[in-house]
């Protein structure tokens, strides 16, 4: 295999891969794309317009489709957003079939079914990272294209797909540790993530109240009604909303707090906020859901039964006593982008070797 690969990374068509991030998936793709670029690979990012990476990007929306008046009046017409997503991924996958020599590997991070469903028609090898538990459309596509190469972001996510795919290898999401430096800690609690009901910021507010600690909140207000009804009424001296922060400001906030509260009311496929918090040396107090226990380990946080706010308040006080250096060490050993890139590089090598079993492109292999 050549040292330098031409890699197409397929992300969301709706959200730019740009700071401040719309969510954990966008943050992960940003870090992965940047790390692969710094490693010397030639990256093309297919994502929503406005991505801020120093790579060829924003091409996914290059062929925006506007249905005719006749099509829009049909009873089968979905929302324009759904139609735009469909057309964006359809045009992208057709471009891959027409130009098989443009890339050595396609790495799919989208949650749309079309890249998976059309993958077998594309000559270029493709790997799909499963960032979520099964969704109806994606499960349907993978049922019909079971040979698609997949990896999961956690053992929990791999198990959730086992009824369709059998055993799925795991590549934990990694963070660039130098971008999440160890902070001094402090007396405050912190919660960060998207403000949607399933992330449970309202439970963090209640746990902080019971613990008698000030809570600092950060993240995008993805559900305005949820924020207005369940977060805004409690803002004040003891609960402060710091805004939707750029990464370096968010790292500074997390590192200046003593404990991060992690309060999902669903099974998190991975839990990127946990990895980012541990990198800052900030232990977590968290509900034990989804992939989170895989990240926390034994020394970097305290886990409690899902939904138990009293236990979470007690766990927060216990987490304040944990050694911050152990939290950072856990991140270094289990959450680094270096380990993630190494794993993905080996997967890319296997894909290229399967496509060119007699040698790598550029070493006597026909284009």
C-alpha positions as CSV (number, residue, x, y, z in Angstrom):
1,X,0.0,0.0,0.0
2,X,1.2,3.5,-0.7
3,X,2.0,5.7,2.2
4,X,-0.4,8.3,0.9
5,X,-4.0,7.4,0.3
6,X,-6.8,9.3,-1.5
7,X,-9.6,9.1,1.0
8,X,-13.2,10.3,0.5
9,X,-14.9,11.0,3.8
10,X,-18.7,11.1,3.6
11,X,-20.4,13.0,6.4
12,X,-23.8,14.7,7.0
13,X,-25.4,16.7,4.2
14,X,-27.2,18.9,6.7
15,X,-24.5,20.1,9.0
16,X,-21.1,21.7,8.2
17,X,-18.0,20.0,9.7
18,X,-17.2,23.3,11.5
19,X,-16.9,24.8,14.9
20,X,-18.9,25.2,17.0
21,X,-20.1,21.7,16.2
22,X,-23.7,20.7,15.7
23,X,-23.0,17.5,17.6
24,X,-20.6,14.7,18.5
25,X,-20.7,13.2,15.0
26,X,-19.6,16.4,13.4
27,X,-16.8,16.9,16.0
28,X,-15.6,13.3,15.4
29,X,-15.5,13.8,11.6
30,X,-13.7,17.1,12.0
31,X,-11.0,15.6,14.2
32,X,-10.6,12.5,12.0
33,X,-10.3,14.5,8.8
34,X,-7.8,16.8,10.3
35,X,-5.7,13.9,11.8
36,X,-5.7,12.0,8.4
37,X,-4.7,15.2,6.6
38,X,-1.8,15.8,9.1
39,X,-0.7,12.2,8.6
40,X,-0.2,13.0,4.9
41,X,-3.3,11.5,3.3
42,X,-5.2,13.3,0.5
43,X,-8.7,13.9,1.9
44,X,-11.8,15.0,0.2
45,X,-14.7,15.7,2.6
46,X,-18.3,15.5,1.4
47,X,-20.3,17.4,3.9
48,X,-22.7,20.3,4.5
49,X,-21.7,23.7,3.1
50,X,-19.5,25.7,5.3
51,X,-17.1,23.1,6.6
52,X,-13.9,24.8,7.9
53,X,-11.2,22.2,7.3
54,X,-8.2,22.8,5.0
55,X,-9.4,20.1,2.6
56,X,-11.4,19.9,-0.5
57,X,-14.9,20.0,1.0
58,X,-18.5,21.2,0.7
59,X,-19.1,19.0,-2.4
60,X,-22.1,17.0,-1.0
61,X,-24.5,19.8,-1.6
62,X,-23.0,20.7,-5.0
63,X,-26.0,19.3,-6.9
64,X,-29.0,20.7,-5.0
65,X,-32.2,19.3,-6.3
66,X,-35.4,21.4,-6.5
67,X,-38.4,19.3,-7.4
68,X,-40.8,20.7,-10.0
69,X,-44.1,22.1,-9.0
70,X,-45.7,18.9,-10.4
71,X,-43.5,16.7,-8.2
72,X,-44.1,18.8,-5.1
73,X,-47.8,18.6,-5.6
74,X,-47.7,14.8,-5.6
75,X,-49.1,13.1,-2.5
76,X,-45.8,11.2,-2.1
77,X,-43.7,14.3,-1.8
78,X,-41.7,14.3,1.4
79,X,-40.3,17.3,3.1
80,X,-37.8,19.4,1.1
81,X,-35.1,18.6,3.6
82,X,-35.6,14.8,3.1
83,X,-35.6,15.3,-0.6
84,X,-32.4,17.3,-0.6
85,X,-30.7,14.6,1.5
86,X,-31.9,11.9,-0.9
87,X,-30.6,13.8,-3.9
88,X,-27.3,14.7,-2.4
89,X,-26.4,11.2,-1.5
90,X,-27.8,9.7,-4.7
91,X,-25.7,12.1,-6.8
92,X,-22.6,11.5,-4.7
93,X,-22.8,7.7,-4.9
94,X,-23.5,7.8,-8.6
95,X,-20.4,10.0,-9.0
96,X,-18.4,7.3,-7.2
97,X,-19.7,4.6,-9.6
98,X,-18.7,6.8,-12.6
99,X,-15.2,7.7,-11.4
100,X,-13.9,4.6,-9.6
101,X,-10.3,5.8,-9.9
102,X,-10.7,9.1,-8.0
103,X,-10.2,7.5,-4.6
104,X,-8.5,4.6,-2.9
105,X,-11.0,4.3,0.0
106,X,-14.4,5.8,0.9
107,X,-15.1,6.2,4.6
108,X,-18.8,6.7,5.2
109,X,-19.9,8.5,8.4
110,X,-23.4,9.5,7.2
111,X,-26.5,8.2,8.9
112,X,-28.3,7.9,5.5
113,X,-29.1,4.6,3.9
114,X,-28.1,5.4,0.3
115,X,-24.3,5.2,0.8
116,X,-24.7,1.7,2.3
117,X,-27.4,0.5,-0.2
118,X,-25.3,1.7,-3.2
119,X,-22.0,0.6,-1.8
120,X,-21.9,-2.7,-3.6
121,X,-22.2,-0.9,-6.9
122,X,-19.1,1.2,-6.2
123,X,-15.8,-0.2,-7.3
124,X,-13.8,1.8,-4.7
125,X,-13.7,0.0,-1.4
126,X,-15.8,1.5,1.4
127,X,-16.0,1.3,5.1
128,X,-18.9,2.5,7.1
129,X,-18.6,3.6,10.8
130,X,-21.7,2.8,12.7
131,X,-22.3,5.8,15.0
132,X,-25.8,4.9,16.2
133,X,-27.8,1.9,17.1
134,X,-30.0,0.5,14.3
135,X,-32.4,2.9,12.6
136,X,-35.1,1.5,10.2
137,X,-33.7,2.8,6.9
138,X,-30.0,2.0,7.7
139,X,-30.9,-1.5,9.1
140,X,-32.9,-2.2,5.9
141,X,-29.9,-1.2,3.7
142,X,-27.4,-3.3,5.7
143,X,-29.8,-6.3,5.7
144,X,-29.7,-6.1,1.9
145,X,-25.9,-5.3,1.7
146,X,-24.5,-7.5,4.5
147,X,-21.0,-7.6,2.9
148,X,-20.5,-3.9,3.5
149,X,-17.4,-3.4,5.6
150,X,-18.5,-1.8,9.0
151,X,-16.9,-0.8,12.2
152,X,-18.7,0.4,15.4
153,X,-17.7,3.1,17.8
154,X,-18.1,0.9,20.8
155,X,-18.7,-2.6,21.9
156,X,-22.2,-1.6,22.9
157,X,-23.0,-0.3,19.4
158,X,-21.4,-3.4,17.8
159,X,-23.7,-5.6,19.9
160,X,-26.7,-3.6,18.9
161,X,-26.0,-4.4,15.2
162,X,-25.1,-8.1,15.8
163,X,-28.5,-9.4,14.7
164,X,-27.8,-7.9,11.3
165,X,-24.0,-8.0,10.9
166,X,-22.8,-10.6,13.3
167,X,-19.5,-9.6,14.9
168,X,-18.4,-6.1,14.1
169,X,-14.9,-4.7,14.8
170,X,-14.7,-1.7,17.1
171,X,-12.7,1.5,16.7
172,X,-13.3,3.9,19.6
173,X,-13.6,7.5,18.7
174,X,-10.4,9.4,19.5
175,X,-9.8,13.0,20.5
176,X,-6.7,15.1,19.8
177,X,-5.3,15.2,23.3
178,X,-3.3,18.3,22.7
179,X,-6.5,20.2,21.9
180,X,-8.0,19.1,25.3
181,X,-5.2,20.1,27.8
182,X,-5.4,19.2,31.5
183,X,-7.1,22.0,33.4
184,X,-6.7,23.0,37.1
185,X,-10.2,21.8,38.0
186,X,-12.4,23.7,40.4
187,X,-15.5,23.6,42.6
188,X,-18.1,23.7,39.8
189,X,-19.9,21.0,37.9
190,X,-20.1,21.1,34.1
191,X,-22.4,19.6,31.6
192,X,-21.9,20.0,27.8
193,X,-23.5,18.6,24.7
194,X,-26.6,19.2,22.6
195,X,-29.6,20.6,24.4
196,X,-32.1,17.9,23.4
197,X,-34.3,15.8,25.8
198,X,-32.3,12.6,25.2
199,X,-29.1,14.2,26.5
200,X,-30.8,15.0,29.9
201,X,-29.4,18.4,30.8
202,X,-32.5,18.9,33.0
203,X,-31.3,15.9,35.1
204,X,-27.9,17.4,35.5
205,X,-29.6,20.6,36.8
206,X,-31.5,18.6,39.4
207,X,-28.4,16.6,40.4
208,X,-26.4,19.8,40.9
209,X,-29.1,21.3,43.0
210,X,-29.2,18.2,45.3
211,X,-25.4,18.3,45.5
212,X,-25.4,22.0,46.3
213,X,-22.9,22.8,43.5
214,X,-22.9,25.4,40.8
215,X,-23.5,24.0,37.3
216,X,-22.1,25.4,34.1
217,X,-23.8,24.4,30.9
218,X,-22.5,24.6,27.3
219,X,-23.6,23.4,23.9
220,X,-25.9,24.1,21.0
221,X,-29.7,24.6,21.6
222,X,-30.8,22.0,19.2
223,X,-34.4,21.8,20.6
224,X,-35.5,25.4,21.4
225,X,-38.7,24.2,23.1
226,X,-36.9,21.8,25.4
227,X,-34.4,24.5,26.4
228,X,-37.1,27.1,27.0
229,X,-39.3,24.8,29.1
230,X,-36.8,22.7,31.0
231,X,-33.5,24.6,31.1
232,X,-34.1,28.4,30.9
233,X,-36.4,28.6,34.0
234,X,-33.5,27.3,36.2
235,X,-30.8,29.6,34.9
236,X,-29.3,32.0,37.4
237,X,-26.4,32.2,39.9
238,X,-26.2,28.4,40.5
239,X,-27.0,27.3,36.9
240,X,-25.2,29.3,34.1
241,X,-25.4,28.8,30.4
242,X,-22.0,29.6,28.9
243,X,-23.2,29.3,25.2
244,X,-22.3,27.2,22.2
245,X,-18.5,27.4,22.5
246,X,-15.7,26.9,20.1
247,X,-13.5,23.9,21.0
248,X,-10.7,25.7,22.7
249,X,-13.1,27.7,24.9
250,X,-15.0,24.5,25.7
251,X,-11.8,22.8,26.7
252,X,-10.9,25.7,29.0
253,X,-14.4,25.5,30.6
254,X,-14.3,21.7,31.1
255,X,-10.7,21.9,32.5
256,X,-11.7,24.6,35.0
257,X,-14.5,22.5,36.5
258,X,-14.1,19.6,39.0
259,X,-16.6,17.1,37.6
260,X,-18.5,16.6,34.4
261,X,-22.1,15.4,34.7
262,X,-23.1,13.0,31.9
263,X,-26.9,12.4,31.9
264,X,-28.2,10.5,28.8
265,X,-31.7,9.2,28.9
266,X,-30.9,6.9,26.0
267,X,-28.1,4.4,25.4
268,X,-25.2,6.6,24.1
269,X,-23.5,4.7,21.2
270,X,-20.1,6.1,22.4
271,X,-20.1,9.2,24.6
272,X,-17.6,11.7,23.1
273,X,-18.1,14.2,25.9
274,X,-16.7,11.6,28.3
275,X,-13.5,11.2,26.3
276,X,-13.1,15.0,26.0
277,X,-13.7,15.5,29.7
278,X,-11.2,12.9,30.7
279,X,-8.6,14.4,28.4
280,X,-9.0,17.7,30.4
281,X,-8.3,15.7,33.6
282,X,-11.9,16.2,34.7
283,X,-13.6,13.0,36.1
284,X,-17.2,12.2,35.2
285,X,-20.3,11.3,37.2
286,X,-22.5,9.5,34.7
287,X,-25.4,7.3,34.2
288,X,-24.1,3.9,33.1
289,X,-25.7,3.7,29.7
290,X,-24.6,2.5,26.2
291,X,-20.9,2.8,25.5
292,X,-20.0,5.1,28.4
293,X,-18.8,2.5,30.8
294,X,-16.2,1.4,28.2
295,X,-14.7,4.8,28.2
296,X,-14.8,5.6,32.0
297,X,-13.1,2.5,33.3
298,X,-12.4,2.2,37.0
299,X,-10.5,5.3,38.0
300,X,-11.8,8.1,35.8
301,X,-15.3,8.5,37.1
302,X,-18.3,7.2,39.0
303,X,-21.2,5.4,37.3
304,X,-24.7,5.1,38.6
305,X,-27.9,3.4,37.5
306,X,-29.7,5.3,34.6
307,X,-32.1,8.0,35.8
308,X,-31.1,7.9,39.5
309,X,-30.6,11.6,40.2
310,X,-29.9,11.1,43.9
311,X,-27.2,8.6,43.1
312,X,-25.8,11.0,40.5
313,X,-25.5,13.8,43.1
314,X,-23.7,11.5,45.4
315,X,-21.4,10.2,42.6
316,X,-20.5,13.8,41.7
317,X,-19.2,14.4,45.2
318,X,-17.2,11.2,45.1
319,X,-15.8,12.1,41.7
320,X,-14.4,15.3,43.1
321,X,-12.0,13.2,45.2
322,X,-10.6,11.3,42.2
323,X,-7.1,12.0,40.9
324,X,-7.3,14.2,37.8
325,X,-4.1,12.7,36.5
326,X,-5.7,9.3,36.4
327,X,-8.6,10.7,34.3
328,X,-6.0,12.1,31.8
329,X,-4.1,8.8,31.8
330,X,-7.4,7.0,31.0
331,X,-7.9,9.3,28.0
332,X,-4.3,8.8,26.8
333,X,-4.7,5.0,27.0
334,X,-8.2,4.6,25.5
335,X,-9.3,7.8,23.8
336,X,-6.4,9.2,21.8
337,X,-6.8,10.1,18.1
338,X,-3.4,8.4,17.5
339,X,-4.8,5.0,18.4
340,X,-7.9,5.7,16.3
341,X,-5.9,6.7,13.2
342,X,-3.7,3.6,13.6
343,X,-6.8,1.4,13.6
344,X,-8.4,3.1,10.7
345,X,-5.1,3.1,8.7
346,X,-4.9,-0.7,9.1
347,X,-8.5,-1.0,7.9
348,X,-7.8,1.1,4.9
349,X,-4.8,-1.0,4.1
350,X,-6.9,-4.2,4.2
351,X,-9.5,-2.6,1.9
352,X,-6.8,-1.6,-0.7
353,X,-5.1,-5.0,-0.4
354,X,-8.5,-6.7,-1.1
355,X,-9.0,-4.5,-4.2
356,X,-5.4,-4.9,-5.5
357,X,-4.3,-8.3,-4.0
358,X,-1.1,-8.3,-6.2
359,X,0.2,-5.0,-5.0
360,X,-0.6,-1.3,-4.3
361,X,-1.6,1.3,-6.8
362,X,1.5,3.1,-7.9
363,X,3.6,-0.1,-7.6
364,X,2.9,-1.7,-10.9
365,X,-0.8,-2.0,-10.5
366,X,-3.0,-0.8,-13.4
367,X,-5.0,2.3,-12.7
